Amino acid sequence: MTQTEEPKQPDAFTCSGLVRQQWQLALHLLFQMPVSGMKLDSVCFASAISTCSKSGRWKDVLRLVEAMLQMGISDFSIARYQHCSQAGSTLDCFKHSVFLMLLQKLISDPSPVTCIDTHAGPSLYDLGGPAQRGILQLIAPPCPPSLGGDVLHAYIHAAMAGTAGTAGTLADPLVGKYQGSPLLALQWLRPQDQAIFYEMSREAFLQLKENVQQSFATATATVQQGNSYWHLAHQQSESRSLILMDPPYDPYETYMAWNLFLLQHFYEKWPQSCVLLWFPYLDDDQVAGLYQRLRLLQLDDVLVAEFGVQETESLETSGFNLDANPRPLWLRTEVQLRELLRSLEFRISQGCEKPVMNSVFWLSGRKKMQCAGKSYRAEK
């Protein structure tokens, strides 16, 4: 190149070739390590999973997870994420109201239900941070019982119980408590039901165990310390189950790889399961990649719900993927979910200057209907 020539900019073909070489090199190095006498561990696989994910090699990602299972590599580092940082947030309000809606749907049938939380946390948190404004907006008077139907009212009532003082009245929110999904579930599970809560952190596990023991649960509840992914990937069940997958996503690609692997496993080995997979809405590209990967799993119909406060500096938008059997029963869930999220959106928007959105749609399979909720802005 002469001094007068402009440096050549890489074109799309060159860039894609470099990316392709990266994932090929990553897989080659990974499986050459045992030949060279080096031990494979979860860190090695996490790096390969991240590289393949960025290259769009979704099927290779699932093969890597399967290889981890076959090699007995079950160690997972305990993420830095703490559930308490989001206690009472709009993310929690969305997550727990949808979870409660599905739980109520399942227990409307008298046959037993098994409720599983893959990343339970302590399940009881102090309110006081800025995240609490979501739940405080819901419980703020006036709170008409009919708002949002029975599901939202039940969730609001449970939240008020968690923030109530000894006299049964709403306490100072700075000293109030917020209940996570395990304690919320135990309020509705019946004597014939059972609950299984997983938590990796020793400290959070001990807190969860104590909180469950002090609850007034009528269902049989089991608290286990360990890797829920590893345990559930080796199980199969014919019983009716509600499985909440709400991991810390640190790192995102590793947790999502295991999520999708287990989603396919539940579809094949847990025929009566309802799987509720929560995910953070980080950006449009991340979510588009997730939806593409879900389509590749060929799970028939996947119902997706998105909810959040837009135009904020912090994460306040997230989503759920619902995969459930038997299909005819769950196809009717779409209407109920839309009604719930419209009511939740309206309620949250009353104390929010930013636009609030919700959407419910079928990602794949026979149903292609979509409903995007109208955004509200509170009058000031």
C-alpha positions as CSV (number, residue, x, y, z in Angstrom):
1,M,0.0,0.0,0.0
2,T,1.4,3.4,-1.0
3,Q,1.3,6.5,1.2
4,T,-1.6,7.9,-0.8
5,E,-3.8,4.7,-0.6
6,E,-6.6,4.6,1.9
7,P,-6.5,1.5,4.2
8,K,-9.1,-1.0,3.1
9,Q,-12.1,-1.4,5.3
10,P,-13.1,-5.0,6.0
11,D,-16.3,-6.0,4.3
12,A,-19.1,-8.2,5.6
13,F,-17.6,-11.3,4.0
14,T,-14.2,-10.8,5.6
15,C,-15.8,-10.1,9.1
16,S,-18.0,-13.2,8.9
17,G,-15.0,-15.3,7.9
18,L,-13.1,-14.1,10.9
19,V,-16.0,-14.8,13.2
20,R,-16.4,-18.3,11.7
21,Q,-12.7,-19.0,12.3
22,Q,-13.1,-17.9,15.9
23,W,-15.8,-20.5,16.7
24,Q,-14.1,-23.2,14.8
25,L,-10.8,-22.4,16.6
26,A,-12.7,-22.4,20.0
27,L,-14.2,-25.8,19.4
28,H,-10.9,-27.2,18.1
29,L,-9.0,-26.0,21.1
30,L,-11.6,-27.1,23.6
31,F,-11.7,-30.7,22.5
32,Q,-7.9,-30.8,22.0
33,M,-7.3,-30.0,25.6
34,P,-7.9,-33.5,27.0
35,V,-5.5,-34.9,24.3
36,S,-2.9,-32.5,25.5
37,G,-3.4,-33.6,29.1
38,M,-5.3,-30.5,30.2
39,K,-8.5,-30.8,32.2
40,L,-11.7,-29.3,30.8
41,D,-13.9,-27.3,33.3
42,S,-16.9,-25.1,33.2
43,V,-14.7,-22.0,32.5
44,C,-13.5,-23.6,29.2
45,F,-17.0,-24.5,28.2
46,A,-18.3,-21.1,29.1
47,S,-15.8,-19.5,26.7
48,A,-16.7,-21.8,23.9
49,I,-20.4,-21.3,24.5
50,S,-19.9,-17.5,24.4
51,T,-17.9,-17.7,21.1
52,C,-20.4,-20.0,19.4
53,S,-23.3,-17.8,20.6
54,K,-21.8,-14.7,19.2
55,S,-21.3,-16.5,15.9
56,G,-24.9,-17.7,15.7
57,R,-23.9,-21.4,16.2
58,W,-27.0,-22.1,18.3
59,K,-27.0,-25.9,17.7
60,D,-23.3,-26.1,18.6
61,V,-24.1,-24.3,21.9
62,L,-26.6,-27.0,22.8
63,R,-24.1,-29.7,21.8
64,L,-21.6,-28.1,24.2
65,V,-24.1,-28.2,27.1
66,E,-24.7,-31.9,26.3
67,A,-21.0,-32.5,26.3
68,M,-20.8,-31.0,29.7
69,L,-23.4,-33.4,31.0
70,Q,-21.6,-36.4,29.4
71,M,-18.3,-35.4,30.9
72,G,-19.8,-34.7,34.3
73,I,-18.8,-31.0,34.4
74,S,-21.5,-29.7,36.8
75,D,-19.7,-26.9,38.6
76,F,-21.3,-23.4,38.3
77,S,-19.8,-20.3,39.8
78,I,-22.1,-18.5,42.2
79,A,-23.0,-15.3,40.4
80,R,-22.6,-11.8,41.9
81,Y,-26.2,-11.0,41.3
82,Q,-28.3,-10.6,44.4
83,H,-32.1,-11.0,44.3
84,C,-32.5,-8.2,46.8
85,S,-31.3,-5.6,44.3
86,Q,-34.5,-6.0,42.4
87,A,-36.9,-6.7,45.2
88,G,-40.2,-4.9,44.6
89,S,-39.2,-3.6,41.2
90,T,-41.3,-3.5,38.1
91,L,-39.4,-6.6,37.0
92,D,-40.6,-8.4,40.1
93,C,-44.1,-7.2,39.7
94,F,-44.3,-8.6,36.2
95,K,-42.5,-11.8,37.0
96,H,-44.4,-12.7,40.1
97,S,-47.9,-11.7,38.9
98,V,-47.5,-13.9,35.7
99,F,-46.1,-16.7,37.9
100,L,-49.0,-16.5,40.2
101,M,-51.5,-16.5,37.3
102,L,-50.1,-19.8,36.0
103,L,-50.0,-21.3,39.4
104,Q,-53.6,-20.5,40.1
105,K,-54.5,-22.0,36.7
106,L,-52.8,-25.2,37.7
107,I,-54.3,-25.6,41.1
108,S,-57.8,-25.1,39.7
109,D,-57.5,-28.8,38.9
110,P,-57.6,-31.0,42.1
111,S,-54.8,-33.3,41.0
112,P,-51.3,-32.6,42.6
113,V,-48.9,-30.1,41.3
114,T,-45.1,-29.8,41.7
115,C,-43.8,-26.3,41.8
116,I,-40.0,-25.9,41.0
117,D,-37.9,-22.8,41.3
118,T,-34.5,-23.2,39.8
119,H,-32.9,-20.2,41.4
120,A,-34.9,-19.4,44.5
121,G,-32.8,-16.9,46.5
122,P,-33.7,-16.2,50.1
123,S,-37.3,-15.3,49.1
124,L,-37.7,-12.6,51.7
125,Y,-36.2,-9.2,51.2
126,D,-36.0,-5.8,52.9
127,L,-37.6,-3.0,51.0
128,G,-35.9,0.4,51.0
129,G,-34.0,0.8,47.7
130,P,-35.2,2.6,44.6
131,A,-36.3,-0.7,43.0
132,Q,-39.2,-0.9,45.4
133,R,-41.3,1.7,43.6
134,G,-42.9,-1.0,41.5
135,I,-44.6,-2.8,44.3
136,L,-45.3,0.5,46.2
137,Q,-47.1,1.8,43.1
138,L,-49.3,-1.4,43.1
139,I,-50.2,-1.3,46.7
140,A,-50.7,2.5,46.9
141,P,-54.4,3.4,47.6
142,P,-56.8,3.4,46.0
143,C,-56.5,-0.3,45.2
144,P,-59.9,-1.5,43.9
145,P,-60.3,-5.3,44.3
146,S,-61.5,-5.6,40.7
147,L,-58.5,-4.0,39.1
148,G,-56.8,-6.5,36.8
149,G,-59.1,-9.3,37.8
150,D,-58.5,-11.9,40.5
151,V,-54.9,-12.6,39.7
152,L,-53.5,-9.0,40.1
153,H,-55.6,-8.5,43.2
154,A,-54.3,-11.7,44.7
155,Y,-50.7,-10.6,44.0
156,I,-51.3,-7.2,45.4
157,H,-52.8,-8.7,48.5
158,A,-49.8,-11.0,49.0
159,A,-47.5,-8.1,48.5
160,M,-49.4,-6.1,51.1
161,A,-49.1,-9.0,53.5
162,G,-45.3,-8.9,53.0
163,T,-45.2,-5.2,53.7
164,A,-47.7,-5.1,56.6
165,G,-46.9,-4.1,60.1
166,T,-47.8,-6.2,63.2
167,A,-51.2,-4.6,63.4
168,G,-52.0,-5.6,59.8
169,T,-51.7,-2.1,58.3
170,L,-49.2,-1.0,55.7
171,A,-45.9,-0.3,57.5
172,D,-43.2,2.2,56.6
173,P,-41.9,0.8,53.2
174,L,-38.4,1.4,54.4
175,V,-38.7,-1.4,56.9
176,G,-41.2,-3.5,55.0
177,K,-40.5,-7.0,53.5
178,Y,-41.0,-8.3,50.0
179,Q,-41.7,-12.0,49.3
180,G,-40.0,-13.8,46.4
181,S,-41.6,-16.5,44.3
182,P,-41.0,-19.5,46.7
183,L,-42.9,-17.8,49.6
184,L,-45.6,-16.6,47.2
185,A,-46.1,-20.1,45.8
186,L,-46.4,-21.6,49.3
187,Q,-49.4,-19.3,50.0
188,W,-51.4,-21.1,47.3
189,L,-50.0,-24.6,47.1
190,R,-52.3,-27.2,48.7
191,P,-51.6,-30.2,50.9
192,Q,-51.5,-32.6,47.9
193,D,-48.9,-30.4,46.2
194,Q,-45.2,-30.2,46.6
195,A,-42.5,-27.5,46.1
196,I,-38.8,-27.9,45.3
197,F,-36.6,-24.8,45.6
198,Y,-33.0,-24.8,44.5
199,E,-30.3,-22.3,45.5
200,M,-26.5,-22.5,45.0
201,S,-25.3,-19.8,47.4
202,R,-24.8,-21.3,50.9
203,E,-25.8,-18.1,52.6
204,A,-29.0,-17.7,50.5
205,F,-29.8,-21.4,50.9
206,L,-29.8,-21.2,54.7
207,Q,-31.9,-18.0,54.7
208,L,-34.4,-19.7,52.2
209,K,-34.6,-22.8,54.4
210,E,-35.4,-20.8,57.5
211,N,-37.9,-18.6,55.7
212,V,-39.7,-21.7,54.3
213,Q,-39.8,-23.4,57.7
214,Q,-41.3,-20.2,59.2
215,S,-44.0,-20.0,56.5
216,F,-47.5,-21.4,57.0
217,A,-47.2,-23.8,54.1
218,T,-49.6,-26.7,53.7
219,A,-47.7,-28.3,50.8
220,T,-44.6,-30.3,51.2
221,A,-41.6,-28.1,50.5
222,T,-38.0,-29.2,49.8
223,V,-35.1,-26.8,49.8
224,Q,-31.9,-28.0,48.0
225,Q,-28.5,-26.4,47.8
226,G,-26.9,-27.1,44.4
227,N,-27.0,-26.8,40.7
228,S,-30.6,-27.1,39.6
229,Y,-29.7,-27.4,35.9
230,W,-27.6,-30.5,36.6
231,H,-30.2,-32.2,38.8
232,L,-33.1,-31.5,36.5
233,A,-31.3,-32.5,33.3
234,H,-31.0,-36.0,34.8
235,Q,-34.7,-36.2,35.8
236,Q,-37.9,-37.0,34.0
237,S,-41.4,-36.7,35.3
238,E,-45.0,-37.5,34.3
239,S,-46.5,-35.3,37.0
240,R,-48.0,-31.9,36.5
241,S,-45.3,-29.3,37.1
242,L,-44.8,-25.6,37.1
243,I,-41.1,-24.7,36.6
244,L,-39.9,-21.2,37.1
245,M,-36.4,-20.6,35.5
246,D,-35.2,-17.2,36.8
247,P,-31.3,-17.4,36.8
248,P,-28.9,-14.5,37.5
249,Y,-27.6,-14.4,33.9
250,D,-24.1,-13.7,34.9
251,P,-22.8,-14.6,32.3
252,Y,-25.8,-14.3,30.1
253,E,-24.8,-16.8,27.3
254,T,-23.9,-19.6,29.7
255,Y,-27.1,-19.4,31.6
256,M,-29.2,-19.0,28.5
257,A,-27.5,-22.1,26.9
258,W,-28.5,-24.2,29.9
259,N,-32.0,-22.7,29.9
260,L,-32.7,-23.6,26.3
261,F,-31.1,-27.1,26.7
262,L,-33.4,-27.7,29.7
263,L,-36.4,-26.2,27.9
264,Q,-36.0,-28.9,25.2
265,H,-35.4,-31.6,27.9
266,F,-38.7,-30.6,29.7
267,Y,-40.6,-30.7,26.4
268,E,-39.4,-34.2,25.7
269,K,-39.1,-35.8,29.2
270,W,-41.7,-33.8,31.3
271,P,-44.9,-34.1,29.2
272,Q,-47.1,-32.4,31.8
273,S,-44.8,-29.5,32.6
274,C,-45.4,-25.8,32.3
275,V,-42.1,-24.0,32.0
276,L,-41.8,-20.3,32.7
277,L,-38.5,-18.9,31.5
278,W,-37.8,-15.3,32.5
279,F,-35.2,-13.2,30.6
280,P,-33.9,-9.7,30.8
281,Y,-34.5,-7.4,27.8
282,L,-31.0,-6.0,27.4
283,D,-31.4,-4.8,23.8
284,D,-33.2,-5.7,20.6
285,D,-30.4,-7.8,19.1
286,Q,-30.1,-10.0,22.3
287,V,-33.9,-10.7,22.3
288,A,-34.0,-11.3,18.5
289,G,-31.2,-13.9,19.0
290,L,-33.1,-15.6,21.8
291,Y,-36.3,-15.8,19.7
292,Q,-34.4,-17.3,16.8
293,R,-32.9,-19.9,19.1
294,L,-36.3,-20.8,20.5
295,R,-37.7,-21.3,17.0
296,L,-34.8,-23.8,16.3
297,L,-35.9,-25.9,19.3
298,Q,-39.1,-26.7,17.5
299,L,-41.3,-26.6,20.6
300,D,-44.5,-26.1,18.7
301,D,-46.1,-23.0,20.4
302,V,-44.2,-20.7,22.6
303,L,-46.1,-17.9,24.3
304,V,-44.0,-14.8,24.9
305,A,-44.8,-11.9,27.2
306,E,-42.8,-8.7,27.4
307,F,-43.3,-5.9,30.0
308,G,-41.3,-2.9,31.2
309,V,-40.7,0.7,31.6
310,Q,-39.0,2.2,28.6
311,E,-36.3,4.9,28.2
312,T,-34.7,4.2,31.5
313,E,-31.0,4.0,32.4
314,S,-31.5,0.8,34.5
315,L,-32.9,-2.5,33.4
316,E,-36.7,-2.3,33.7
317,T,-37.9,-4.4,30.8
318,S,-38.0,-8.2,30.7
319,G,-39.9,-11.1,29.2
320,F,-41.3,-14.6,29.7
321,N,-41.3,-17.6,27.5
322,L,-44.1,-20.0,28.3
323,D,-43.9,-23.6,27.0
324,A,-46.6,-25.8,28.4
325,N,-48.5,-29.1,28.0
326,P,-51.2,-30.2,27.3
327,R,-51.5,-27.6,24.5
328,P,-55.3,-27.2,24.3
329,L,-55.5,-26.0,28.0
330,W,-52.7,-23.5,27.6
331,L,-53.8,-21.9,24.4
332,R,-56.5,-20.2,26.4
333,T,-53.9,-18.6,28.6
334,E,-53.2,-15.9,26.0
335,V,-56.3,-13.9,26.7
336,Q,-55.8,-14.0,30.5
337,L,-52.2,-13.0,30.1
338,R,-53.1,-10.0,28.0
339,E,-55.7,-8.8,30.5
340,L,-53.3,-9.2,33.4
341,L,-50.5,-7.2,31.7
342,R,-52.8,-4.4,30.5
343,S,-54.0,-4.0,34.0
344,L,-50.4,-4.1,35.4
345,E,-49.3,-1.6,32.8
346,F,-52.0,0.8,33.6
347,R,-51.3,0.5,37.4
348,I,-47.5,1.0,37.1
349,S,-47.9,3.9,34.6
350,Q,-49.9,6.0,37.1
351,G,-46.7,6.8,39.0
352,C,-44.2,6.7,36.2
353,E,-43.2,9.5,33.8
354,K,-41.7,7.1,31.3
355,P,-43.8,5.0,28.9
356,V,-44.8,1.6,30.0
357,M,-45.3,-1.2,27.5
358,N,-46.5,-4.8,27.3
359,S,-46.9,-7.3,24.5
360,V,-48.1,-10.9,24.3
361,F,-47.5,-13.0,21.2
362,W,-47.0,-16.5,19.8
363,L,-43.4,-17.0,18.7
364,S,-43.8,-20.2,16.7
365,G,-46.1,-23.0,15.8
366,R,-49.8,-22.9,14.9
367,K,-50.6,-19.5,16.6
368,K,-49.3,-16.3,15.2
369,M,-51.5,-13.8,17.0
370,Q,-49.9,-10.7,18.5
371,C,-51.1,-8.0,20.9
372,A,-49.0,-5.0,21.8
373,G,-50.4,-3.0,24.7
374,K,-51.0,0.7,24.5
375,S,-48.4,2.8,26.4
376,Y,-49.7,5.1,29.1
377,R,-48.1,8.3,30.5
378,A,-49.3,9.5,33.9
379,E,-50.9,12.9,33.9
380,K,-48.9,15.4,36.0
